[in-house]
Amino acid sequence: MKRLFIFFAAVAFAGAISAEVITMDLTTATNLNSEAIKYETKHTPVTFFNDLKDVMDSTYSENLSYAKLMTNDGAFILDHLPTVASYGGTSWEGFTISKNASDTACQFACTAKGGVDGVGTPFVVGYYSEYAALAILDYSPCHVTFSDQYYPVDVMICMDGLTKLDITKGNGTAHAFTENDTLTLKIYAIDDEGYNDDDVEPVIYKMAEGKQFENGWVKIDLRPLGKTYGLNFEMSSTDKSYGMANTSLYFAMDKLTISSNKPAQVATFENEVGGVNIAKADTCWQGADVPVIGWNSWTSGTYNFRSYYGGNSGYGDYFTSFTVTNETANTSTDYTEAYRSAKGGAYEGENFAVWNMYNDTITFDAQVVPGFFINNTAYAVTSMVNGDSFAKAFGKDDWFKLTCIGVKGGAEVATKDFYLAQNGEYVVGWTYVDLAELGEIDGLTFSMSSSDATGGFMNTPAYFAMDNFGAAKPDPYVEPERASFPERPSAINAVNDNEHVTKIIRNGQVLIIKGNNIYNVLGNEVK
């Protein structure tokens, strides 16, 4: 019966919600009673008792009708149970609101001394009563219902003052935590009846491990929960008696954020269900365990990638567009060792991606993409430093450029250039590329160009390495230093030098002998 009541409330106020992204605003909080839900009559604004540590005045109400809180015109409905599984209204379960500005051993305080907005600002206090959960058949008293199905984005969590006391010093039946103790908060997606969705793994946050815990607000990523009708918050402690926690199961919450669109998740290229899955170390993956001839589609985070497999060209398997790799070497002899970064390994984690040659598009829901981390490949660096059978060695005036092309609705809307080599230097460390200036886009494609080109075709190997696509720019961020190309004598200086020089032609190529060294007309030393 309680579950049906909750979703009736959600339907009653659903028409008021139009925002695409909604963050819980406690300044809009009201006490919500059953008559207000049923007849859409007025509800009561939340007020605070100054003599009760600045907690919501209806926290201990004996009026059973005041069993909920509402914020954001009905976007969020929080259970507040002043008498369920308690006696005479002298206790409460679920959620209440506090403005307590201390970090003392009080259930209505938190270690941050207030909400995310500062000391003394309102925040939610959650009390997970295991007795109440059992009394209403595995239904968490710390229950938040949305006005409709939404994608949870994140929530801020902080240690409660009374719980901190239990962990650090013990309190009554609770013992002070040892190094083997843990306090865990689990956040579940719920189905349309209010039960935990068994098909979705909960988000788990270890609030304390031993006596170690965060003293301030911590952002918890809720995106793995997917689209849901609401959230259940459950707590557990390793300090138990008769199957029940001795530790006080309180936590502080603020800034719960939901979205009507699926929120973006960074493409880390780490092993994922239904996406990237590199089974062995120091190897590559092109979109399938056994790729088919043609395009292979795959995802990482919430971004869609493709790889093209052209079969065996006679020189080995032929791949273009994106390849995922976990190779750790930072050297390369030729195209057979093309999937290595100049740094050696990924920016973060084990896997990263390498793009080459094909002008394919990463697709995703329309958004402003913050950026990604880029590096040269070891193959491209070897070519630029030494030259190869196709490309020359770079000098101070040469350049190697990536152009990022933002796409929306199938049309190119903006571009961003990034130089992988310029002014005698080249990228060797993972470097952040800011894409925010491209605006809202739903696709990104790439092209590469170089000062070393013949007949409009680039001679420099068209490869770059990518990691953490869609990530925000770190704060603080330090731009990695670039490496310098070796200095080489110019052909003009070699001819004009007083030292004896000889001009010869070998295999149709003009060469200059100076002392014991041989140079081509570009000043590059040859063997």
C-alpha positions as CSV (number, residue, x, y, z in Angstrom):
1,M,0.0,0.0,0.0
2,K,2.8,2.4,0.9
3,R,4.5,1.9,-2.5
4,L,1.3,2.7,-4.4
5,F,0.8,5.8,-2.4
6,I,4.3,7.0,-3.3
7,F,3.8,6.8,-7.0
8,F,0.3,8.4,-6.8
9,A,2.2,11.4,-5.4
10,A,4.6,11.4,-8.2
11,V,1.8,11.4,-10.8
12,A,0.0,14.3,-9.1
13,F,3.0,16.6,-9.6
14,A,4.5,15.3,-12.7
15,G,3.1,18.1,-14.9
16,A,5.1,20.7,-13.0
17,I,8.5,19.3,-14.2
18,S,10.0,20.5,-17.4
19,A,13.7,21.0,-16.6
20,E,16.2,18.7,-18.4
21,V,18.6,18.5,-15.5
22,I,17.2,18.9,-12.0
23,T,19.3,19.4,-8.8
24,M,17.5,19.0,-5.4
25,D,16.9,22.4,-4.0
26,L,16.3,22.3,-0.3
27,T,15.1,25.9,-0.1
28,T,12.0,24.7,-2.0
29,A,11.3,21.9,0.6
30,T,7.7,21.4,1.9
31,N,6.1,19.0,4.3
32,L,3.8,16.9,2.2
33,N,0.7,15.2,3.6
34,S,-1.7,12.7,2.0
35,E,-4.5,15.2,1.7
36,A,-2.3,17.6,-0.3
37,I,-1.4,14.8,-2.6
38,K,-4.9,13.5,-3.1
39,Y,-6.6,16.8,-3.6
40,E,-3.6,18.9,-4.7
41,T,-4.2,21.3,-1.9
42,K,-1.6,23.5,-0.2
43,H,1.3,21.9,1.5
44,T,3.3,23.3,4.4
45,P,6.7,25.0,3.9
46,V,9.5,23.5,6.0
47,T,10.4,25.5,9.2
48,F,13.1,24.8,11.7
49,F,13.2,24.5,15.5
50,N,16.0,26.8,16.8
51,D,16.0,24.9,20.1
52,L,16.3,21.5,18.4
53,K,19.6,22.0,16.8
54,D,18.1,23.6,13.7
55,V,16.3,20.5,12.5
56,M,13.0,20.5,10.5
57,D,10.2,21.1,13.0
58,S,8.1,18.2,11.9
59,T,10.9,15.7,12.4
60,Y,9.2,14.2,15.4
61,S,5.6,15.0,14.4
62,E,3.0,12.5,15.7
63,N,0.8,13.4,12.7
64,L,1.1,10.4,10.4
65,S,-0.1,12.4,7.4
66,Y,3.2,14.3,7.5
67,A,5.2,11.4,6.2
68,K,7.0,12.9,3.2
69,L,9.0,15.8,2.0
70,M,8.9,17.4,-1.4
71,T,11.3,19.6,-3.3
72,N,11.5,21.2,-6.7
73,D,7.7,21.3,-7.2
74,G,7.5,17.5,-6.9
75,A,10.6,16.4,-8.8
76,F,11.8,14.7,-5.6
77,I,9.6,13.1,-2.9
78,L,11.5,11.9,0.2
79,D,10.1,9.5,2.8
80,H,10.0,10.9,6.3
81,L,8.5,8.5,8.8
82,P,8.0,10.1,12.3
83,T,6.2,7.1,13.9
84,V,6.7,4.0,11.8
85,A,8.6,1.3,13.8
86,S,9.0,3.8,16.7
87,Y,7.0,4.7,19.8
88,G,4.7,7.7,20.3
89,G,6.4,9.8,17.7
90,T,9.6,10.0,19.7
91,S,11.7,8.7,16.9
92,W,12.0,9.0,13.1
93,E,13.3,7.2,10.1
94,G,14.0,8.1,6.5
95,F,14.9,11.7,5.8
96,T,14.8,15.1,7.5
97,I,16.4,18.5,6.8
98,S,19.0,20.2,9.0
99,K,20.8,23.5,9.1
100,N,23.1,22.5,12.0
101,A,26.3,24.4,11.7
102,S,28.5,22.2,13.9
103,D,30.3,18.9,13.5
104,T,29.6,17.7,17.0
105,A,28.3,14.2,18.0
106,C,24.7,15.0,16.9
107,Q,22.6,13.1,14.5
108,F,21.6,16.4,12.8
109,A,25.2,17.5,12.2
110,C,27.7,16.6,9.6
111,T,31.5,16.9,9.4
112,A,31.1,19.7,6.8
113,K,29.1,21.9,9.3
114,G,26.4,22.5,6.7
115,G,25.3,21.8,3.1
116,V,27.4,22.0,0.0
117,D,26.6,25.7,-0.2
118,G,28.4,26.4,3.1
119,V,28.3,26.4,6.9
120,G,24.8,26.5,8.2
121,T,23.1,25.9,4.9
122,P,20.4,23.2,4.7
123,F,21.2,19.6,4.0
124,V,19.4,16.3,4.2
125,V,20.0,13.8,7.0
126,G,19.2,10.2,6.2
127,Y,18.6,7.6,8.9
128,Y,18.5,4.0,7.7
129,S,16.6,2.1,10.4
130,E,17.1,-1.6,9.9
131,Y,14.0,-2.2,12.1
132,A,11.9,0.0,9.8
133,A,13.2,-1.7,6.7
134,L,12.2,-5.1,8.1
135,A,8.8,-3.8,9.3
136,I,7.8,-2.7,5.7
137,L,9.2,-5.8,3.9
138,D,12.5,-4.8,2.6
139,Y,11.5,-1.3,1.7
140,S,14.1,1.2,2.6
141,P,12.9,4.1,4.8
142,C,15.6,6.2,3.0
143,H,13.6,6.3,-0.2
144,V,13.5,9.1,-2.8
145,T,10.9,9.0,-5.6
146,F,11.1,11.0,-8.8
147,S,8.2,12.6,-10.5
148,D,8.9,10.4,-13.6
149,Q,11.7,8.1,-14.8
150,Y,15.0,10.0,-14.8
151,Y,18.7,9.2,-15.1
152,P,20.4,9.9,-11.8
153,V,23.6,11.8,-12.4
154,D,25.3,12.3,-9.0
155,V,24.8,13.1,-5.3
156,M,26.9,14.7,-2.6
157,I,27.4,12.6,0.6
158,C,29.0,13.5,3.9
159,M,29.7,11.8,7.2
160,D,27.1,12.4,10.0
161,G,28.3,13.8,13.3
162,L,26.8,11.0,15.5
163,T,28.1,8.3,13.1
164,K,31.5,9.8,13.2
165,L,31.5,9.5,17.0
166,D,30.6,5.8,16.8
167,I,33.4,5.2,14.3
168,T,36.1,7.1,16.1
169,K,35.3,6.5,19.8
170,G,32.4,4.2,20.1
171,N,29.1,5.1,21.7
172,G,26.9,2.9,23.9
173,T,26.7,-0.5,22.2
174,A,28.8,0.6,19.2
175,H,32.5,0.0,19.4
176,A,35.2,2.2,17.9
177,F,36.2,0.9,14.5
178,T,39.2,-1.2,14.0
179,E,41.2,-1.5,10.8
180,N,38.9,-4.4,9.7
181,D,35.6,-2.5,10.1
182,T,33.7,-0.7,7.3
183,L,30.6,1.5,7.0
184,T,28.9,1.1,3.6
185,L,26.3,3.1,1.8
186,K,24.5,1.3,-1.1
187,I,22.3,3.3,-3.5
188,Y,19.8,1.3,-5.5
189,A,17.7,2.1,-8.6
190,I,14.0,1.2,-7.9
191,D,11.3,-0.2,-10.1
192,D,7.8,1.1,-10.6
193,E,6.6,-0.6,-7.4
194,G,9.4,0.9,-5.3
195,Y,11.5,-2.2,-4.9
196,N,15.2,-2.4,-5.6
197,D,15.7,-3.2,-9.2
198,D,17.5,-6.6,-9.2
199,D,18.7,-6.1,-12.7
200,V,20.8,-3.1,-11.8
201,E,23.9,-3.3,-9.5
202,P,23.8,-0.7,-6.7
203,V,26.3,2.1,-6.4
204,I,28.5,1.3,-3.4
205,Y,30.3,3.9,-1.4
206,K,32.6,2.9,1.5
207,M,31.9,5.8,3.9
208,A,34.5,4.5,6.4
209,E,37.2,1.9,6.3
210,G,38.7,1.5,9.8
211,K,38.8,5.0,11.2
212,Q,39.5,6.5,7.7
213,F,36.8,8.6,6.2
214,E,36.2,11.9,4.3
215,N,35.5,14.9,6.5
216,G,33.7,16.8,3.8
217,W,31.3,16.4,0.9
218,V,32.1,13.7,-1.6
219,K,30.4,13.5,-5.0
220,I,29.1,10.0,-5.8
221,D,28.6,9.1,-9.5
222,L,25.1,7.6,-10.0
223,R,25.2,7.3,-13.7
224,P,25.7,3.5,-13.6
225,L,22.1,3.1,-12.2
226,G,20.5,4.1,-15.5
227,K,17.0,5.3,-15.9
228,T,14.9,4.7,-12.8
229,Y,11.8,5.8,-10.8
230,G,13.8,6.7,-7.8
231,L,16.5,5.6,-5.3
232,N,16.8,3.6,-2.2
233,F,19.6,4.3,0.2
234,E,20.7,1.5,2.5
235,M,23.5,1.4,5.1
236,S,25.4,-1.4,6.8
237,S,28.2,-1.7,9.3
238,T,30.5,-4.6,10.3
239,D,29.9,-3.7,13.9
240,K,26.7,-5.8,14.6
241,S,24.8,-7.6,17.3
242,Y,22.1,-10.1,16.6
243,G,22.3,-9.3,12.9
244,M,21.7,-5.5,13.4
245,A,24.2,-2.7,13.2
246,N,25.5,-1.2,16.4
247,T,26.9,1.8,14.5
248,S,24.5,4.7,14.1
249,L,23.3,4.5,10.5
250,Y,23.1,8.2,9.6
251,F,24.4,10.0,6.6
252,A,24.2,13.5,5.1
253,M,23.1,14.2,1.6
254,D,22.8,17.2,-0.7
255,K,22.6,18.2,-4.4
256,L,21.0,15.0,-5.7
257,T,21.0,15.6,-9.5
258,I,18.9,13.8,-12.2
259,S,18.5,14.2,-15.9
260,S,15.8,13.5,-18.5
261,N,18.6,12.6,-20.9
262,K,21.2,9.9,-20.4
263,P,24.2,11.6,-18.9
264,A,27.5,11.2,-20.6
265,Q,30.1,8.8,-19.2
266,V,33.7,9.2,-20.1
267,A,35.1,6.7,-22.6
268,T,38.0,5.3,-20.7
269,F,38.5,2.3,-23.1
270,E,38.9,0.0,-20.1
271,N,37.3,-3.5,-20.3
272,E,33.5,-3.0,-20.3
273,V,30.5,-5.3,-20.7
274,G,29.2,-5.0,-24.2
275,G,32.1,-2.8,-25.3
276,V,35.8,-2.9,-25.0
277,N,37.3,-6.2,-23.9
278,I,41.0,-6.8,-24.3
279,A,41.6,-10.3,-23.0
280,K,45.5,-10.3,-23.1
281,A,48.2,-7.9,-22.1
282,D,50.3,-6.0,-24.7
283,T,47.8,-6.5,-27.4
284,C,45.1,-4.7,-29.4
285,W,41.3,-4.9,-29.9
286,Q,39.4,-3.6,-33.0
287,G,35.7,-4.0,-32.0
288,A,35.1,-7.7,-31.8
289,D,36.9,-10.8,-30.5
290,V,37.0,-12.0,-34.2
291,P,36.4,-8.8,-36.2
292,V,34.3,-9.2,-39.4
293,I,35.4,-7.7,-42.7
294,G,34.1,-4.1,-42.8
295,W,32.9,-1.9,-39.9
296,N,32.8,-3.1,-36.3
297,S,30.8,-0.9,-33.9
298,W,31.4,-0.7,-30.1
299,T,31.0,1.6,-27.2
300,S,33.0,3.0,-24.3
301,G,31.2,5.0,-21.7
302,T,28.3,6.6,-23.5
303,Y,30.2,7.2,-26.8
304,N,29.9,5.1,-29.9
305,F,33.0,4.2,-31.9
306,R,33.7,2.1,-35.0
307,S,36.7,0.2,-36.3
308,Y,37.2,-0.9,-39.9
309,Y,38.8,-4.3,-40.7
310,G,40.0,-4.7,-44.2
311,G,41.3,-8.3,-43.9
312,N,44.8,-9.4,-44.6
313,S,46.5,-7.1,-47.1
314,G,49.5,-9.3,-47.6
315,Y,51.5,-7.3,-45.0
316,G,49.3,-8.3,-42.1
317,D,45.8,-7.5,-41.0
318,Y,44.6,-4.1,-42.1
319,F,42.7,-1.9,-39.6
320,T,41.6,1.8,-39.7
321,S,39.7,4.2,-37.6
322,F,39.8,3.3,-33.8
323,T,41.9,0.5,-32.3
324,V,41.9,-0.1,-28.5
325,T,45.3,-1.1,-27.1
326,N,47.1,-1.8,-23.8
327,E,50.6,-1.9,-25.2
328,T,53.1,-0.3,-22.8
329,A,56.2,0.2,-25.0
330,N,57.1,3.7,-26.1
331,T,59.2,2.7,-29.1
332,S,58.3,1.6,-32.6
333,T,60.3,0.3,-35.6
334,D,57.5,0.6,-38.2
335,Y,53.8,0.2,-38.9
336,T,53.7,-3.3,-37.3
337,E,54.2,-1.5,-34.0
338,A,51.7,1.3,-34.6
339,Y,49.5,1.0,-31.5
340,R,51.8,2.4,-28.9
341,S,51.8,5.8,-27.3
342,A,54.8,8.1,-27.2
343,K,54.6,8.1,-23.4
344,G,54.2,4.3,-23.2
345,G,50.8,3.1,-22.0
346,A,47.6,4.9,-21.2
347,Y,46.9,8.3,-19.6
348,E,44.9,6.5,-16.9
349,G,44.2,2.8,-16.4
350,E,45.5,0.2,-18.8
351,N,43.8,0.8,-22.1
352,F,43.8,3.7,-24.6
353,A,42.7,4.1,-28.2
354,V,44.7,4.8,-31.4
355,W,43.1,6.5,-34.5
356,N,44.5,6.2,-37.9
357,M,43.6,7.2,-41.4
358,Y,39.9,6.8,-41.8
359,N,37.7,9.9,-41.3
360,D,35.0,8.2,-39.2
361,T,32.7,9.8,-36.6
362,I,32.3,9.2,-32.9
363,T,28.5,9.5,-32.2
364,F,26.7,10.4,-29.0
365,D,23.7,12.2,-27.5
366,A,23.8,15.9,-28.2
367,Q,26.0,17.6,-25.6
368,V,29.0,19.9,-25.1
369,V,32.0,17.5,-25.0
370,P,34.5,18.8,-22.4
371,G,37.6,17.3,-24.2
372,F,40.0,14.3,-24.1
373,F,43.6,13.4,-23.6
374,I,45.9,13.1,-26.7
375,N,49.4,11.8,-27.4
376,N,51.5,11.0,-30.4
377,T,52.0,7.4,-31.2
378,A,55.5,6.0,-31.0
379,Y,55.2,5.1,-34.7
380,A,54.6,8.7,-35.7
381,V,57.4,10.0,-33.4
382,T,59.9,7.5,-34.9
383,S,59.0,8.7,-38.4
384,M,59.2,12.4,-37.5
385,V,62.5,12.1,-35.7
386,N,64.3,9.7,-38.1
387,G,62.3,9.8,-41.3
388,D,61.3,6.5,-43.1
389,S,60.8,5.1,-46.6
390,F,57.8,7.5,-47.1
391,A,58.4,10.4,-44.8
392,K,61.2,12.8,-44.0
393,A,62.7,13.6,-40.7
394,F,61.2,16.8,-39.2
395,G,63.0,20.1,-38.9
396,K,62.1,23.2,-36.9
397,D,59.7,24.5,-39.6
398,D,57.7,21.2,-39.9
399,W,54.3,20.6,-38.3
400,F,51.9,17.7,-37.7
401,K,48.2,18.7,-37.0
402,L,45.0,17.0,-35.9
403,T,41.7,18.8,-36.7
404,C,38.7,17.9,-34.6
405,I,35.4,18.5,-36.5
406,G,32.2,18.9,-34.5
407,V,29.1,17.5,-36.1
408,K,25.4,18.1,-35.3
409,G,22.5,16.6,-37.2
410,G,24.9,15.3,-39.8
411,A,26.4,18.7,-40.6
412,E,29.9,20.0,-39.6
413,V,29.4,23.0,-37.2
414,A,32.8,23.8,-35.8
415,T,36.5,22.8,-35.8
416,K,39.4,22.7,-33.3
417,D,43.1,22.3,-34.4
418,F,45.7,20.7,-32.2
419,Y,49.4,20.5,-33.2
420,L,51.1,17.2,-32.3
421,A,54.4,18.7,-33.7
422,Q,55.3,22.3,-34.3
423,N,58.2,24.8,-33.9
424,G,60.8,22.1,-33.6
425,E,58.9,20.2,-30.8
426,Y,56.5,17.3,-30.6
427,V,54.0,15.9,-28.0
428,V,55.3,13.0,-25.9
429,G,53.1,13.3,-22.8
430,W,49.4,12.9,-22.5
431,T,48.0,16.4,-23.2
432,Y,44.4,17.7,-22.7
433,V,42.5,18.9,-25.7
434,D,39.6,21.3,-24.8
435,L,36.6,20.8,-27.1
436,A,34.1,22.9,-25.2
437,E,34.4,25.7,-27.8
438,L,32.8,23.4,-30.4
439,G,29.5,23.9,-28.6
440,E,26.7,21.3,-28.5
441,I,27.4,18.5,-30.9
442,D,26.3,14.9,-31.5
443,G,29.4,13.7,-33.3
444,L,33.1,14.3,-33.7
445,T,35.3,13.4,-36.6
446,F,39.0,13.9,-37.3
447,S,41.4,14.7,-40.1
448,M,45.2,14.9,-39.9
449,S,47.6,17.0,-42.0
450,S,51.4,17.6,-42.1
451,S,54.0,19.9,-43.7
452,D,55.4,16.7,-45.2
453,A,53.0,15.9,-48.0
454,T,53.3,14.8,-51.6
455,G,50.6,15.4,-54.2
456,G,48.1,16.4,-51.4
457,F,48.8,13.2,-49.5
458,M,50.5,13.3,-46.1
459,N,53.7,11.3,-45.7
460,T,53.8,11.4,-41.9
461,P,52.0,8.4,-40.4
462,A,48.4,9.5,-39.8
463,Y,48.1,8.2,-36.2
464,F,47.3,9.7,-32.8
465,A,46.5,8.2,-29.3
466,M,43.4,9.1,-27.3
467,D,42.3,8.4,-23.7
468,N,39.4,9.5,-21.4
469,F,37.2,10.9,-24.2
470,G,34.6,13.2,-22.7
471,A,36.6,14.0,-19.5
472,A,36.6,17.4,-18.0
473,K,39.9,19.3,-17.8
474,P,41.7,18.4,-14.5
475,D,42.0,21.1,-11.9
476,P,44.9,21.8,-11.4
477,Y,46.3,20.9,-14.8
478,V,49.9,21.3,-15.9
479,E,50.7,21.1,-19.6
480,P,53.3,18.4,-20.2
481,E,56.6,19.5,-21.7
482,R,57.2,18.6,-25.3
483,A,60.4,17.0,-26.7
484,S,62.6,18.7,-29.3
485,F,63.6,17.4,-32.7
486,P,67.4,17.0,-33.0
487,E,69.2,19.8,-34.7
488,R,70.4,19.1,-38.2
489,P,72.7,21.0,-40.5
490,S,71.0,22.6,-43.5
491,A,72.1,21.8,-47.0
492,I,73.0,25.4,-47.7
493,N,75.3,25.6,-44.7
494,A,76.9,22.3,-45.8
495,V,77.7,23.8,-49.3
496,N,78.8,27.2,-48.0
497,D,81.0,25.8,-45.2
498,N,84.7,26.1,-45.8
499,E,85.0,22.4,-45.1
500,H,85.3,20.4,-48.3
501,V,81.9,19.2,-49.6
502,T,81.1,16.9,-52.6
503,K,77.8,16.6,-54.4
504,I,76.9,13.2,-55.7
505,I,73.8,11.5,-57.1
506,R,72.9,8.0,-55.7
507,N,69.8,6.0,-56.7
508,G,68.4,9.2,-58.3
509,Q,68.8,11.2,-55.1
510,V,71.0,14.3,-54.8
511,L,73.3,13.9,-51.8
512,I,76.1,16.0,-50.2
513,I,79.2,14.6,-48.6
514,K,80.7,16.8,-45.9
515,G,83.6,15.3,-44.1
516,N,82.6,11.7,-43.1
517,N,78.8,12.5,-43.2
518,I,76.2,12.3,-46.0
519,Y,73.2,14.6,-46.1
520,N,70.2,14.9,-48.5
521,V,69.3,18.3,-49.9
522,L,67.0,18.9,-46.9
523,G,69.9,18.6,-44.6
524,N,68.8,15.2,-43.2
525,E,71.7,12.8,-42.5
526,V,71.5,9.6,-44.4
527,K,73.4,6.3,-44.1
